[in-house]
Amino acid sequence: MQMYNLNYFREKLINICEEFVTDDEICYTDWIDTSNCTMYTFFIQNIGFRPAYARAQVSPDKISIINDPDIAEIAPCETRAIVTQKYGFYTRIAFKSLNLLNKTNLKIIFQAQFR
């Protein structure tokens, strides 16, 4: 029976988790360099009491920005997954409160596989 070094075949994984407070104006996560990712997903958890919305943005250079077409409306206590439809070297999440003067708290988790 042949033995394999599983670490040789296993892709590397990354997990980033941050909490944010929404506002009436659009807020953003930091840019993430996704150029070496083979697959990635953003999980948006509304840990507050009011609805919010979020969408992914991609960019080749952090200057030219393309909005991903999907906009996720996230109700309180709900989690939504965002997978970009477009590819760019850099990706971030744009988010804001759904209703004026109704801030809420979001936990944004980025999980990726890369080589």
N, C-alpha and C positions, 0 to 999 in steps of 0.2 A: 504494500500500500504506500502510495506516495504522500509525503507530508507537504503542506502548503503553509507559507507564512501569510496568515490572514491580513496582517497589517499592510502587506504589499498590495493586496487587492482592494482593501477598504478605502473608500473615498473619505476625505477629510470633511468634517462637519463643523458648522459654526452656528452659534446661538447668541443673539443680541436681544436684550429686553430692556426697554425704557418706558417710564411713565411720563405722560404729558397732560397739560390742562388745555382744553380747547378755548377758543375765543371767537368773537364776532368776525374777526379778520382771519384769513387763511394763515395757518402756522405750518411749519415744516420740520421733519426730522433732518438730521445731518445726511449728507450724501453718503451712500455706501458704494464702494468700488465693486461692481458685480461682474467685471470683465473676465474673471477666472472662474465664475460660478457655472456649474453644469445645470443646476436647478436651484431655485429659491422661491420662498413664499414669505409674505408678510401676514401675520395674524394680528388683527386689530380687536382688542377686547375693550368694550365700554364698561369700565368699572365705576362709572358715575351714575347719576340719576336722570340725565337728560340725553336726548338723541344727538348724534353727531354724524358727520359724513367724512369719508376719506377716499383718496384716490392715489394711485402711483404716478410718479413722474420719472421719465427717463431722459438721459442726456449723454451726448458724446463727449462733452467737455465742461459740464456744470454751468454753461452759459446759454447754449441753445437747449431749451427745455420743451419736451413733448408731454402733454397730458395723456395718460393711458385712458382709453375710452370708458372703462368701467368705473362707476362711482358707487361706493358702498355706503349705504345708510345703515348706521349701527345703533340699534335701540339699546337702552340700558340693560345691562347684564347679558348682552349678546356678543358673540365673537364672530368675526367675518375673516375669510382668507382672501388675500389679494395676490394674484399671480399676474405679472405684466404680460400684455399681448405683444408689446414691442420690446426690442432689445437695444440697450445702450450701455456704455461702459459704466455709467453711474445711475443709481436709482435712489429715490427717496419717496416718502409719503407726505402728501399735503392733506391737512385735516382742518376742520372748523366746526363750530357749534351749528346745529341745524336751525335753531331759533335764536333771534337776537336776545342778548342779555341772559342767556341760559348756558353758562359754562358747564363742562363735564370733564371727567377724567378718563383718559385712554391709556391702556397698556399696549404698546406696539412691540411685537416680537418678530425678529427677522431670523429665519432659519435657512441655511444653504448647504449645499454640497459643492465642493470644489476639488480640483485636482492639484 
